[in-house]
């Protein structure tokens, strides 16, 4: 009887452990975010998408130049929206409320910079 009780307890622990491990895997599901940028042209698109591809956890980045919105698919266990916006800023572009890094912005080709009335101060 003690043996049966032990086996039942052990089986229960294994089932609970498996379910718990499975739930943590679900937390790593891919997420998607859309971030408005200050991108202007195809060179901006290539630069932003390339730099995001080096960000840990980013699975895909696609910038729609017409809307200036980059759609990013990422693993939330490895990165978050704040890091993604920081990456875009460090590339030289605004990422919604996060202003472009001034040094990076100044290194952009002139065609990738905003109009003179909107330049960074």
Secondary structure as UniProt FT lines:
FT   HELIX           2..26
FT   TURN            27..28
FT   STRAND          30..37
FT   HELIX           42..53
FT   TURN            56..57
FT   STRAND          58..64
FT   TURN            65..68
FT   STRAND          69..75
FT   TURN            76..78
FT   HELIX           81..91
FT   TURN            96..97
FT   HELIX           102..107
FT   HELIX           110..112
FT   HELIX           116..118
//
